[in-house]
Amino acid sequence: MNDLTQRQVEILRSLIEEYIATAEPVGSETLEKKYNLSSSPATIRNEMVALTKLGYLKKTHTSSGRAPTPTGMKFYVKQLMKEKDISITEETAVKESLWDYRGKEERFLREVTKSLANKTKALAIVSTSDGDIYCSGYANILDMPEFFDIDVTKSLLSAIDEFEVCRKFFENIDADDVQVLLGDELGPTLQGPYGFVFTHYKTPMRLTGEVGVLGPSRLNYTQIVPTVRYFGDLIGKIASGW
């Protein structure tokens, strides 16, 4: 990972947050007007060129602005973003909505998936080590500009239909905390503007699996990462008898 100057870090953070909000390539004038960067558009533009050469940004064919690459987005997730934790009120509401299903594995996991999709406004996935997979929130992705491209949507839905493809997402990743997969990390089946946030869970009776969210690479990671972490912990804490 190349060392970035403080100015480059601030420009990269601002550009990515603008891109997450708008789904549009970002230009230097936009950054200068909307963010307190203390730099002229010309200076910002030069730094954006430098960040492009370093592999953090890319120039699109349809705009003079820049968008983050998977490398840039991963750097943002790991180094720059500040997570926005779920409020106690929200945690309580989610827990109460799932409590009555805690003894029924299939119903509970379906409700968890639906609740996660509603919370993140993305496509939620829960898998089990027994080979079951639950999905909810297909309609959510249709509201995202990236999925106006039918080929992008088709590739995502085709991958979800194949459980073994989903299992490959989790191979060789046994870390306890939330994982974010982007770009080549998603393998040859999902080549495109996708991002996947997931974590592992384990129930009291030792059923294991994964819970996560799939969507565009510009997912709102500041909210989705802590939300996925909470749902993973919640499954382990309130599941009973399975």
DRENKETOR-397252 format. One line per field, with one value per residue (C-alpha): x, y, z; residue number from 1. Coordinates in Angstrom, 1 decimal. Layout:
REM DRENKETOR-397252
xx: (X; ...)
yy: (Y; ...)
zz: (Z; ...)
k: (NUM; ...)
This chain:
REM DRENKETOR-397252
xx: (0.0; 1.5; 1.9; -0.5; -0.2; -2.7; -4.2; -4.5; -6.2; -8.8; -9.5; -9.9; -12.2; -14.3; -14.5; -15.6; -18.3; -19.6; -19.6; -21.4; -24.1; -24.6; -23.3; -21.8; -18.1; -16.8; -15.0; -12.6; -15.0; -17.6; -15.1; -13.9; -17.5; -18.9; -16.0; -13.6; -10.4; -8.5; -7.3; -8.1; -9.9; -6.6; -4.7; -7.5; -7.5; -3.7; -4.0; -6.9; -4.6; -1.9; -4.5; -5.5; -1.9; -1.6; -4.7; -7.1; -9.3; -10.3; -11.5; -14.8; -15.6; -18.8; -17.4; -14.4; -14.8; -13.3; -14.7; -13.0; -11.5; -11.9; -8.5; -9.6; -12.8; -11.1; -8.6; -11.6; -13.3; -10.2; -8.5; -10.8; -14.4; -16.1; -18.7; -22.2; -23.4; -27.0; -28.9; -30.2; -33.7; -33.0; -31.3; -34.3; -36.8; -34.9; -34.5; -38.2; -39.3; -37.3; -37.8; -40.9; -39.1; -35.9; -36.8; -37.7; -34.5; -35.9; -38.5; -36.0; -33.4; -35.9; -37.1; -33.4; -32.8; -35.9; -35.1; -31.5; -32.7; -35.1; -32.5; -29.8; -31.9; -29.8; -29.8; -29.5; -28.1; -28.0; -26.4; -26.0; -23.3; -26.1; -26.4; -29.4; -29.4; -32.0; -32.2; -34.3; -34.4; -34.2; -36.4; -33.9; -31.1; -33.4; -33.5; -29.7; -28.3; -25.6; -28.4; -30.2; -27.7; -29.5; -26.2; -25.0; -28.2; -28.4; -24.8; -25.6; -28.9; -27.3; -24.6; -27.1; -29.0; -25.9; -25.2; -21.7; -20.9; -22.0; -20.0; -16.9; -17.3; -16.5; -13.7; -10.4; -12.0; -12.3; -11.9; -14.4; -15.1; -17.0; -15.4; -15.8; -15.1; -14.7; -13.5; -11.4; -12.1; -15.5; -14.1; -14.7; -18.4; -19.1; -16.9; -18.4; -19.4; -20.3; -19.6; -20.3; -20.2; -20.6; -19.7; -19.9; -22.3; -22.6; -25.8; -25.9; -26.3; -23.3; -25.0; -22.7; -23.1; -22.8; -25.0; -24.3; -25.4; -24.7; -25.0; -23.0; -19.3; -20.5; -22.5; -22.9; -20.2; -20.3; -23.8; -23.8; -20.6; -21.9; -25.4; -24.1; -21.9; -25.0; -27.1; -24.3; -24.0; -27.8; -28.2; -25.7; -27.3; -31.0; -31.3; -32.4; -32.7; -30.9)
yy: (0.0; 3.3; 6.0; 8.9; 12.5; 13.9; 16.0; 12.9; 11.1; 13.9; 14.1; 10.3; 10.2; 13.1; 11.7; 8.2; 9.6; 11.7; 8.7; 6.6; 9.3; 9.9; 6.9; 9.4; 10.0; 13.0; 16.0; 18.4; 21.3; 19.3; 18.4; 22.0; 23.3; 20.7; 19.7; 21.8; 20.7; 24.0; 23.3; 24.8; 22.7; 22.6; 21.2; 18.7; 17.7; 17.1; 15.0; 13.0; 12.2; 11.0; 8.9; 7.4; 6.5; 4.8; 2.7; 4.2; 6.0; 5.4; 7.6; 6.6; 6.9; 8.9; 11.6; 13.7; 12.9; 9.9; 6.9; 4.8; 1.4; -1.7; -0.8; 2.7; 1.5; -1.1; 1.5; 3.6; 0.8; -0.3; 3.1; 6.1; 5.5; 6.0; 3.4; 4.6; 2.2; 1.1; 3.0; 1.1; 1.9; 0.3; -2.7; -3.3; -3.0; -5.6; -8.0; -7.8; -8.4; -11.7; -12.9; -15.0; -17.0; -17.9; -21.5; -22.2; -22.3; -21.8; -19.2; -17.3; -17.2; -16.0; -13.2; -12.3; -12.0; -9.9; -7.6; -7.1; -6.3; -3.8; -2.2; -1.9; -1.4; -3.9; -7.7; -9.7; -13.2; -15.8; -19.2; -22.2; -24.9; -27.4; -25.9; -23.7; -20.1; -17.4; -14.1; -11.0; -7.6; -8.3; -5.2; -3.0; -3.5; -2.5; 1.0; 1.3; 2.9; 0.2; -2.4; -0.5; -2.4; -5.7; -7.7; -6.5; -7.5; -10.8; -11.8; -11.0; -13.0; -15.9; -16.1; -16.0; -18.9; -21.1; -21.9; -23.2; -19.8; -18.2; -20.7; -19.7; -16.2; -17.5; -20.0; -19.3; -16.5; -17.5; -14.1; -13.3; -9.7; -8.4; -8.9; -6.7; -8.3; -6.2; -6.6; -9.7; -10.9; -12.0; -14.4; -14.8; -15.3; -11.8; -9.6; -6.1; -3.3; -5.5; -5.3; -7.9; -7.4; -10.5; -12.1; -15.6; -16.7; -19.7; -20.7; -22.1; -25.6; -24.9; -24.4; -22.1; -19.9; -16.5; -13.4; -10.5; -7.9; -7.8; -4.7; -2.2; -1.6; 1.8; 0.3; 2.7; 0.8; 3.2; 1.9; -1.5; -2.9; -2.3; -3.5; -6.8; -7.2; -6.7; -9.2; -11.8; -11.4; -11.4; -14.8; -16.3; -14.7; -15.3; -18.5; -21.4; -25.1; -25.3)
zz: (0.0; -1.0; 1.5; 0.9; 1.9; 4.3; 1.4; -0.7; 2.1; 2.6; -1.2; -1.4; 1.6; 0.3; -3.2; -2.0; 0.3; -2.6; -4.9; -2.3; -2.0; -5.7; -7.7; -10.1; -10.9; -8.9; -10.3; -8.6; -8.7; -6.8; -4.1; -3.8; -3.4; -1.1; 1.1; 3.2; 1.5; 1.6; -1.9; -5.3; -8.0; -10.0; -7.0; -6.3; -9.9; -9.8; -6.7; -8.3; -11.2; -8.8; -6.9; -10.3; -11.1; -7.6; -8.3; -5.9; -8.5; -12.1; -14.8; -16.5; -20.2; -19.6; -17.3; -16.6; -13.0; -11.1; -9.2; -6.6; -7.6; -5.4; -4.0; -3.2; -1.6; 0.4; 1.7; 2.7; 4.6; 6.4; 7.1; 6.6; 7.4; 10.8; 11.6; 12.7; 15.3; 15.5; 18.3; 21.4; 20.2; 16.8; 18.4; 20.7; 17.8; 15.7; 18.7; 19.6; 16.0; 15.9; 19.5; 18.9; 16.2; 18.1; 18.6; 14.9; 12.8; 9.3; 10.2; 12.4; 9.6; 7.1; 9.4; 10.1; 6.4; 5.8; 8.7; 7.5; 4.0; 5.3; 7.5; 4.9; 1.8; 0.0; -0.8; 2.4; 2.5; 5.3; 4.8; 7.0; 7.1; 6.3; 2.8; 3.2; 1.9; 2.5; 0.5; 0.8; -0.7; -4.4; -5.0; -3.1; -5.7; -8.5; -7.0; -7.4; -10.5; -11.0; -11.5; -14.2; -16.4; -17.0; -17.4; -14.0; -12.3; -14.2; -13.1; -9.4; -9.4; -11.2; -8.6; -5.7; -7.3; -7.1; -3.5; -4.3; -5.7; -2.4; -0.4; -2.4; -1.0; 2.5; 1.7; 3.5; 5.4; 9.1; 10.8; 13.5; 12.5; 9.5; 6.1; 3.0; -0.4; -3.5; -7.1; -7.6; -4.1; -5.3; -7.8; -11.5; -11.3; -9.9; -12.0; -11.8; -9.5; -6.5; -2.8; -0.2; 3.5; 5.8; 9.1; 10.6; 13.2; 15.5; 17.4; 20.9; 19.4; 17.2; 13.8; 11.9; 8.8; 7.4; 7.4; 5.0; 2.5; -1.3; -3.4; -5.4; -4.5; -3.1; -0.3; 2.7; 4.6; 7.6; 8.4; 6.9; 8.5; 12.1; 11.1; 9.7; 12.8; 15.0; 13.2; 13.3; 17.1; 17.5; 15.8; 18.2; 21.3; 20.8; 18.7; 21.0; 20.5; 17.2)
k: (1; 2; 3; 4; 5; 6; 7; 8; 9; 10; 11; 12; 13; 14; 15; 16; 17; 18; 19; 20; 21; 22; 23; 24; 25; 26; 27; 28; 29; 30; 31; 32; 33; 34; 35; 36; 37; 38; 39; 40; 41; 42; 43; 44; 45; 46; 47; 48; 49; 50; 51; 52; 53; 54; 55; 56; 57; 58; 59; 60; 61; 62; 63; 64; 65; 66; 67; 68; 69; 70; 71; 72; 73; 74; 75; 76; 77; 78; 79; 80; 81; 82; 83; 84; 85; 86; 87; 88; 89; 90; 91; 92; 93; 94; 95; 96; 97; 98; 99; 100; 101; 102; 103; 104; 105; 106; 107; 108; 109; 110; 111; 112; 113; 114; 115; 116; 117; 118; 119; 120; 121; 122; 123; 124; 125; 126; 127; 128; 129; 130; 131; 132; 133; 134; 135; 136; 137; 138; 139; 140; 141; 142; 143; 144; 145; 146; 147; 148; 149; 150; 151; 152; 153; 154; 155; 156; 157; 158; 159; 160; 161; 162; 163; 164; 165; 166; 167; 168; 169; 170; 171; 172; 173; 174; 175; 176; 177; 178; 179; 180; 181; 182; 183; 184; 185; 186; 187; 188; 189; 190; 191; 192; 193; 194; 195; 196; 197; 198; 199; 200; 201; 202; 203; 204; 205; 206; 207; 208; 209; 210; 211; 212; 213; 214; 215; 216; 217; 218; 219; 220; 221; 222; 223; 224; 225; 226; 227; 228; 229; 230; 231; 232; 233; 234; 235; 236; 237; 238; 239; 240; 241; 242)
